[in-house]
Amino acid sequence: MKSNKGKDLIIQDVDKSFGSVHVLKTVNQVVKAGEFFTLLGPSGCGKTTLLRIIAGLEIPTSGAIILGDENITSLPANKRHVNMVFQSYALFPHLNIYENIAFGLRSRKMNAAEIERRVSYGLEMLALEPMKKRMPDQLSGGQKQRVALARALVNEPDILLLDEPMSALDAKLRASVQEELRRLQRKLGTTFIMVTHDQDEALVCSDRIAVMSEGNIVQCGTSEEVYDYPCNRFVAEFLGAANMIQAKRVDGGVQTDLGFFTLSKIPTWSEGLITIRPEWIRICESQPASNGLLVTVEDSVYRGTNFDLLVTPGNLRVRTSSYKHFKPGDQIWLELTATDLVALGE
Amino acid sequence: MKKLIIWHGELTTRGSLQRRGYSFLSSGMLWLLFFLVLPSLVLVALSFASRGSYGEVIWKFTLENYTRLMGFSVFGWTPDYLFILARSVEVAFLTTLISVIFSYPLSFFIASRPKNTRYLWLTLVIVPFWTNIVIRAYAWFLLLAPEFPLAKLATAVGLIPPETPLYPSAFAVYLGMVSMFLPFVTLPLYSSVERLDWSLVEAAQDLYSSRTRVFFKAILPQTMPGLSVGIVLTFVPAMGTFVIPDLLGGAKYMLVGNLIQQQFGASRDWSFGAAVCMGLMVLTMISLQLYRRRGEEIDLL
């Protein structure tokens, strides 16, 4: 399989309405060639619609989709060099695995030798060789997903689209498939665009994540960027647990009900929210030099790899390693490090 | 000791379950035995008998009816009966084909209506059933009469001389047949179309399929169950139909149904009628077998 042909995808002012429902609100985004890009958001945020617009299965109400230097907005799905792994995999039930994978190649009337070569490569790449004569309903969920991947990838598309590819798999399989998918993408160098509502999936797989809400891309960045520096409360809370503290800007830091804290990045607002992830709050033996907070443990929840402590004041959640035990009623010093406290935008 | 099995929470034996099953089936099986299997056997026997001078049946084994059906008589060989049989197959085949071609867009149209109006459309498809077939045939007389637009149009194009109706003609037969059998294809097809998995259609489009390929690879296999039912429900009765061709086709457009009716009626030649029935049955079975074989090939492709 050829490595990526280096075509960037530009989503330009894409707007989509279904009747009176405004699903996408003037979305702008560039997806670079060869990256694993994820559209992350709750159901109904418009992420699947955006994916279907890229696939050519929906036409945007306005705006343009540009692949490389070609405007493909009104190009029908069957003429686009973009392939999709459907949520339910949509394997043809009356065709065996080999024929399912060969489907796109046969549509394009490739010669028999080339079809044989590409399908064999696809079967081998996704470890499907032993089941090539089987029918789709004889496969497990994970195998079906690999067939769907192979069926799309043998076409050597400019972009591979994945619509909630893990949703039909059980939790245990999901973790290994996420890493496998990421490895596959690195190996092929093809642009992958994945839609998901699962933040773990997005963090594990992606080079960049675009967090969507109500038809807008709220924040776009690398996994670290969106997790460590969420731009607003929605992103912070959607990507995992986050403590929210109401704050007012004062000289050198912020004033909150819990006291004065310094931040490495001073907020631009005069009043707003600051946030810190539970696992970044440090538990100290004694009062820290700055950004310290004396709290009482309200509850301690064992989670296998760690304990979640719920503490007052502030109703904060603190994630601590499991070898150290705290009981409700214990008084402890916390340090909310300046570099870990993030001021959220509106 | 008999082996006990648990069946839906009940402790029983295989034999007792079987007896219970037969007792449920017996009424239906008896009905079919007395009113289908036995009469059919009588018909088979009858087809090897011959006609007496007054139309009575003479129970003496002969193959005469079959040789006559093949066209051999004391006056030499004529293909008249074979021609009627062939025409029946042709009419049934074309009626089925036209009904299928009309039914696809119709089923997709109905399936795409909003839920509340969908049943209205389905009812409209079924409405013709509420009227007797003979009355419907006479309604066609009226619609095809010289004063009406269809006949006028045909006259204007020069297909028929002025002041003549469009019946009796092959066209009128097809019109009547298709309008009679359309619901038999549309309804089962609709039930398949309604359950269509559109993601397969989208997958086919995504995988570079042309419209034709989308139809044959994603839509046809999925609608095959409904389509098959529709085809069988249309083809089999269309082979033996006689009311429509009789009324709209006139005496010159005879189909095997009319021939059988004539033998058992006016001609009083029951044994020859029975032989024609056998011919019809064999042809129908061959056609269905061909269709099934073809269907398997499509699956394999």
HADDOCK unambig.tbl for C-alpha pairs under 7 A between the chains (distance, minus, plus):
assign (segid A and resid 77 and name CA) (segid B and resid 205 and name CA) 5.84 0.50 0.50
assign (segid A and resid 77 and name CA) (segid B and resid 206 and name CA) 5.23 0.50 0.50
assign (segid A and resid 78 and name CA) (segid B and resid 205 and name CA) 4.88 0.50 0.50
assign (segid A and resid 78 and name CA) (segid B and resid 206 and name CA) 5.19 0.50 0.50
assign (segid A and resid 78 and name CA) (segid B and resid 207 and name CA) 6.16 0.50 0.50
assign (segid A and resid 78 and name CA) (segid B and resid 208 and name CA) 3.84 0.50 0.50
assign (segid A and resid 78 and name CA) (segid B and resid 209 and name CA) 5.78 0.50 0.50
assign (segid A and resid 78 and name CA) (segid B and resid 210 and name CA) 6.99 0.50 0.50
assign (segid A and resid 79 and name CA) (segid B and resid 208 and name CA) 6.13 0.50 0.50
assign (segid A and resid 83 and name CA) (segid B and resid 206 and name CA) 6.01 0.50 0.50
assign (segid A and resid 83 and name CA) (segid B and resid 207 and name CA) 6.85 0.50 0.50
assign (segid A and resid 84 and name CA) (segid B and resid 206 and name CA) 6.83 0.50 0.50
assign (segid A and resid 90 and name CA) (segid B and resid 199 and name CA) 5.73 0.50 0.50
assign (segid A and resid 90 and name CA) (segid B and resid 200 and name CA) 5.17 0.50 0.50
assign (segid A and resid 90 and name CA) (segid B and resid 203 and name CA) 6.43 0.50 0.50
assign (segid A and resid 91 and name CA) (segid B and resid 200 and name CA) 6.98 0.50 0.50
assign (segid A and resid 92 and name CA) (segid B and resid 200 and name CA) 6.64 0.50 0.50
assign (segid A and resid 94 and name CA) (segid B and resid 299 and name CA) 6.89 0.50 0.50
assign (segid A and resid 103 and name CA) (segid B and resid 207 and name CA) 6.89 0.50 0.50
assign (segid A and resid 104 and name CA) (segid B and resid 207 and name CA) 4.43 0.50 0.50
assign (segid A and resid 104 and name CA) (segid B and resid 208 and name CA) 5.87 0.50 0.50
assign (segid A and resid 107 and name CA) (segid B and resid 208 and name CA) 5.65 0.50 0.50
assign (segid A and resid 107 and name CA) (segid B and resid 209 and name CA) 5.19 0.50 0.50
assign (segid A and resid 108 and name CA) (segid B and resid 208 and name CA) 6.47 0.50 0.50
